[in-house]
Amino acid sequence: MKFIGTLSDKTNAAVKFVGFLLLSVMTAIIVLQVFYRYVLSSSLSWSEESARYIFIWIVMLGASMGVKEGFHVSVTILKERLPGRIKGGVDMLFAFIMGIMAAAMVVYGWDIANTVAIQHSPAMRISMFWVYLSIPVSGLLIIVHLLARIVDIALAVKPSGRGGR
């Protein structure tokens, strides 16, 4: 049981680091493009496209971090008024529903990534597989975080567990 929590924590730390690196690279590319355009009166053909694809990866990785850290928008006014065990059951239900959506991201995202693998981006000529791969990767990360949440909820609602939520 503790393994999935540790895996979720370490995965989230790695995703934060990768997200920071990607954001740094994207910022550097945009600054470089501005410099080339306004100082050198030239333009880099690949900068806008690469920044866009890096941004897609940042957003998808950020979605998994949002699941881990509970940053996603939710309406909790009714749930907060429920007793601990029922609140835990509602949390569990939402985690399962999110898990189904994440599993769909993995399955269909992988299919889409493989379908578009023969296409290449116009400027950089990379396979679009690498761009669309962000969908199933994000889905897998979300599943890891949801499994850890489900374990925490299950331990919290057990009568001999850590108490109600």
C-alpha positions in Angstrom: 0.0 0.0 0.0 2.8 2.4 0.8 4.5 1.6 -2.5 1.8 3.3 -4.6 2.0 6.5 -2.4 5.8 6.6 -2.7 5.6 6.0 -6.5 3.0 8.8 -6.8 5.2 11.2 -4.8 8.4 10.4 -6.7 6.6 10.5 -10.0 5.2 13.9 -9.2 8.6 15.2 -8.1 10.1 14.0 -11.4 7.2 15.6 -13.4 7.7 18.9 -11.6 11.4 18.8 -12.6 10.7 17.9 -16.2 8.0 20.6 -16.3 10.4 23.2 -15.0 13.0 22.2 -17.6 10.4 22.3 -20.4 9.2 25.7 -19.3 12.8 27.0 -19.2 13.5 25.6 -22.7 10.2 27.1 -24.1 11.0 30.5 -22.6 14.5 30.4 -24.0 13.2 29.6 -27.5 10.6 32.4 -27.3 13.3 34.9 -26.2 15.6 33.7 -29.0 12.8 34.1 -31.5 12.1 37.7 -30.3 15.8 38.5 -30.5 16.1 37.1 -34.0 13.0 38.8 -35.3 13.5 42.3 -33.8 17.3 42.6 -33.5 18.5 40.6 -36.4 15.5 41.1 -38.6 15.4 37.4 -39.3 13.1 34.7 -38.1 13.6 31.1 -36.9 11.4 28.7 -38.8 11.1 26.2 -36.0 10.7 28.4 -32.8 6.9 28.9 -32.8 6.2 25.2 -33.6 8.6 23.9 -31.0 7.3 26.3 -28.3 3.7 25.1 -29.1 4.6 21.4 -28.8 6.6 22.0 -25.6 3.6 23.9 -24.2 1.3 20.9 -25.0 3.6 18.7 -23.0 3.7 21.2 -20.1 -0.1 21.3 -20.0 -0.5 17.6 -20.1 2.1 17.0 -17.4 0.5 19.8 -15.3 -2.8 18.0 -15.5 -1.3 15.0 -13.8 0.2 17.3 -11.1 -3.2 18.9 -10.6 -4.7 15.4 -9.9 -1.9 14.7 -7.4 -2.1 18.0 -5.6 -5.8 18.5 -5.9 -5.6 21.7 -8.0 -8.5 20.9 -10.3 -11.7 22.9 -10.0 -14.5 21.2 -8.1 -17.7 22.2 -6.3 -17.4 21.0 -2.7 -20.2 22.8 -0.9 -22.4 19.7 -0.7 -19.5 17.2 -0.2 -18.1 19.2 2.8 -21.4 18.8 4.7 -21.4 15.0 4.4 -20.2 12.7 7.2 -16.7 11.2 7.0 -17.5 7.8 5.6 -20.0 9.2 3.0 -17.6 11.9 2.0 -14.9 9.2 1.5 -17.4 7.2 -0.6 -18.0 10.3 -2.8 -14.3 10.9 -3.1 -13.8 7.3 -4.1 -16.5 7.5 -6.7 -15.0 10.6 -8.2 -11.5 9.0 -8.2 -13.0 6.0 -10.1 -14.7 8.2 -12.6 -11.5 10.1 -13.2 -9.7 6.8 -13.5 -12.0 5.8 -16.3 -11.3 9.0 -18.1 -7.5 8.6 -17.6 -7.7 5.0 -18.9 -9.5 6.4 -22.0 -6.7 8.9 -22.4 -4.2 6.1 -22.3 -6.0 3.8 -24.7 -7.3 6.3 -27.2 -4.3 8.6 -26.8 -2.0 5.7 -27.8 -4.2 4.9 -30.8 -4.2 8.5 -31.9 -0.4 8.8 -31.4 0.2 5.7 -33.5 -2.2 6.9 -36.2 -0.5 10.3 -36.6 3.0 8.9 -36.4 3.4 9.0 -40.1 2.7 12.8 -40.1 5.6 15.2 -39.6 5.4 18.7 -38.3 5.9 21.4 -41.0 8.9 23.2 -39.6 10.8 20.8 -37.5 9.9 17.6 -39.5 9.4 15.5 -36.3 6.9 12.8 -36.1 3.6 14.0 -34.6 3.7 10.8 -32.5 5.9 12.7 -30.1 3.4 15.5 -29.6 0.4 13.2 -29.2 2.3 10.9 -26.9 1.7 13.5 -24.2 -1.9 12.2 -23.9 -1.3 8.6 -22.9 1.7 9.6 -20.7 -0.5 12.1 -18.9 -3.2 9.5 -18.5 -0.8 7.0 -17.0 0.5 9.6 -14.5 -3.0 10.5 -13.6 -3.8 6.8 -12.9 -0.8 6.5 -10.6 -1.9 9.5 -8.6 -5.5 8.3 -8.5 -4.4 4.8 -7.2 -2.5 6.6 -4.4 -5.6 8.7 -3.6 -7.9 5.6 -3.6 -5.6 3.9 -1.1 -5.5 7.0 1.1 -9.3 7.3 1.0 -9.7 3.6 1.7 -7.4 3.8 4.7 -9.1 7.0 6.0 -12.7 5.6 5.9 -11.8 2.3 7.6 -13.2 2.2 11.2 -9.7 1.3 12.4 -8.0 3.7 10.0 -6.8 7.2 10.5 -10.3 8.6 11.0 -12.9 10.2 8.9 -12.2 12.8 6.3 
